[in-house]
Amino acid sequence: MSKKPTICLVYTGGTIGMVERNGVLYPPDDPSDFLEMAPELDELVEVDAVFLLNKDSTNMNPEDWTQIATAIYERRNHGYAGFVVAHGTDTMDFTASALAFAFGPKLNFPIVLTGAQTNPHIYHGDARVNLLRGSKAALEPLAEVVIAFGDYIFRGCRAQKKDERRFDAFESPAFPVVAYVTENIELQPLARLQRKADQVKEVDFRPTYGDGILQVSLVPGLEPDIISVAAAHPKCEGVILQSFGAGNVPDKHAGRFSFEDFIRDVVGLGKPVIITSQFPGGSTLASRYAPHLAAIQAGAIPTGNMTSSAAAVKFRWVMAQVDLEVKEGLPRDRRLERVRDWMGNPYTGEEGSTTARFTRTVPDWRST
């Protein structure tokens, strides 16, 4: 009997497994061929492969996040050392954030996302090595969702893609790396490590995400009247404004380009508006600039130093949690208040200073 540890490899598609036909990359017809690119993987681990999806990550959506999370959750007690999710790079940071929120702070095993900038047929590329490194990371005593890419392992809900071609494709602009990949995996002090058996609690599994979110990237000259039509549409449940700088949004001094009234009107419809930043690591929490303060006073919700991808995923996730509370009896006139509560409390390490090791919990609405 083999004494090698076993990992569960969840294949979802992406460049790491793509094939080239006439100069164009496509998902493989048979994803089971995927493991053949790294035969030495057999010397490291036993692999149970789950060929769940076969997508370019550009086509990923919240329903896929739920499917991936559920596939892992259903296998959480099958004796795996950890899970590896093979995924495309374009939306990997979104899926990593989605899995982090789905499993929450009680997660006690590693979920490692990895992918590649080149397909497996590029011999000097990164597909094979990232699969091996991601699998090695899944053997470490991590207790969180991470992205293993190149020489680094990042907290999943703190990472973002920074480059389309280079092999160091990801960064973590407001939080240190979780580990360095050298001859060994060098875990860093802020990595979340597995707890002892008597301290383990069942995860609070919440794998649902809301629909109807409108996201707009602000540019000079954008007229709020244009997007007001979409924001007022019955299918729109909330708005994300990807702002300038540290959460700055055009205010009354911008004249007809001011977003103050837009925010006020959308919030008046009972729809939350959150502000993210276009800049890596940009904080929308404590800006002293007037355009930022005007947006907050109009009713917008800041997202601290979350990455844009983590903020967008958290917003969808929070909307789903609040909708569940409404079904349980939360008065609808408290919906905005609860969205603000959830967004303002770090849940699984997605924002805050590097000294904040533990997250806060959101008070139950029945006790507030």
C-alpha positions, 0 to 999 in steps of 0.5 A, spaced: 500 500 500 502 506 498 504 511 503 504 517 499 499 522 501 493 523 497 490 530 494 484 531 490 485 535 484 479 539 481 480 540 474 476 546 471 480 548 465 484 554 463 491 555 459 494 550 464 490 544 460 489 547 454 491 544 447 493 548 441 489 548 434 492 552 428 495 557 433 488 558 437 488 555 444 482 551 446 480 547 452 482 539 451 476 534 448 479 530 454 481 533 460 483 526 463 490 527 458 491 533 463 495 529 468 500 526 463 504 533 462 507 531 469 508 524 470 513 525 476 507 527 480 506 520 481 512 520 485 510 526 490 502 524 491 497 520 490 492 524 485 484 523 485 482 527 479 475 530 479 474 533 472 469 538 474 469 543 468 472 545 462 472 552 461 476 558 459 476 562 466 473 568 462 467 564 462 467 563 469 461 565 473 458 565 480 454 558 479 461 555 477 464 558 484 458 554 487 459 548 484 467 548 485 466 549 492 460 544 493 465 539 490 470 540 495 465 541 501 462 534 499 469 531 499 472 534 505 472 528 510 475 523 505 482 523 507 485 528 503 491 532 505 489 538 501 485 540 494 488 543 488 484 547 483 486 547 476 484 554 474 485 559 468 488 565 470 484 571 468 479 570 474 483 565 478 483 571 484 475 571 483 474 564 484 479 564 490 476 569 493 469 566 492 472 559 495 475 563 501 468 566 503 464 560 502 468 556 507 470 561 512 475 562 517 473 555 520 477 552 514 482 547 516 485 544 510 489 547 504 485 549 498 490 551 493 488 554 486 494 554 480 494 555 473 499 557 468 501 563 463 503 557 457 499 551 455 503 544 457 506 544 450 511 550 451 516 546 454 520 552 458 513 554 460 510 554 467 504 549 466 508 543 469 512 546 474 505 550 477 502 544 477 507 540 481 508 546 486 501 547 487 500 540 489 506 540 494 503 546 497 497 542 498 501 538 502 503 543 507 499 544 514 495 550 511 488 552 513 486 557 508 484 558 500 491 560 497 493 561 490 500 558 488 503 561 482 511 561 480 515 562 486 509 565 491 503 562 495 498 568 496 492 568 500 487 567 495 482 573 497 488 578 497 491 576 491 490 579 484 493 578 477 498 583 475 501 581 468 498 577 462 505 574 460 510 573 465 510 567 469 510 571 476 503 573 474 500 575 481 501 579 486 498 581 493 498 588 494 496 589 501 498 583 505 504 579 505 505 572 501 503 566 505 509 562 503 515 562 498 516 556 494 524 554 494 527 547 495 521 547 500 515 551 502 517 556 506 511 558 510 511 565 513 508 568 520 501 570 517 499 564 514 493 560 517 495 553 520 491 547 521 488 547 528 489 541 533 483 536 532 480 538 539 480 545 536 477 544 529 470 546 528 465 544 522 466 550 517 460 554 516 459 553 509 456 559 505 457 557 497 451 562 495 452 569 491 447 574 489 445 576 482 444 583 479 450 587 481 452 592 476 460 594 476 462 601 473 469 603 472 470 611 473 473 615 468 473 622 467 467 624 463 463 618 465 456 621 465 452 618 471 445 619 468 447 614 463 448 608 468 442 611 472 438 607 468 441 601 469 441 602 476 434 603 477 432 597 473 428 592 477 434 586 476 439 591 479 440 589 486 446 593 488 452 597 484 460 597 485 463 604 483 471 602 481 473 609 484 479 613 482 485 613 488 483 612 495 476 611 494 475 618 490 468 619 486 467 625 482 463 630 487 459 636 486 465 640 484 465 636 478 458 639 475 454 634 471 459 629 472 458 628 480 456 622 482 453 624 489 446 624 487 447 618 483 449 614 490 444 618 494 438 616 489 441 608 488 441 608 496 434 611 496 431 605 492 434 600 497 440 598 493 447 598 496 453 602 493 460 600 494 466 603 493 473 599 490 479 602 488 482 601 481 489 602 484 493 595 487 492 596 495 488 602 495 484 603 501 477 606 500 477 606 508 480 612 511 481 617 505 481 625 507 479 627 500 473 631 500 470 627 494 471 620 498 468 623 504 462 626 499 461 619 497 460 616 504 456 621 506 451 620 500 451 613 503 456 609 499 460 603 503 467 603 503 471 596 502 478 598 505 484 595 502 480 589 499 482 588 492 477 589 487 476 582 485 475 580 493 470 586 494 466 584 488 466 577 490 464 579 497 459 584 495 455 578 491 456 573 497 454 578 502 448 580 498 446 572 498 447 572 506 442 578 507 437 575 502 437 569 507 436 573 513 430 576 509 427 569 508 428 568 516 425 574 518 429 580 517 425 586 515 426 589 508 427 596 511 434 593 515 437 590 508 441 596 507 444 596 514 445 589 514 449 589 508 453 595 511 454 590 517 457 584 513 461 589 508 464 593 514 467 586 518 472 582 515 470 575 515 476 571 512 482 575 512 480 579 506 482 586 508 485 589 514 492 590 517 497 585 517 497 585 524 490 583 524 490 575 525 483 574 527 477 576 523 471 579 527 464 576 526 458 579 524 453 580 530 446 576 529 441 581 526 436 578 531 440 581 537 441 588 534 
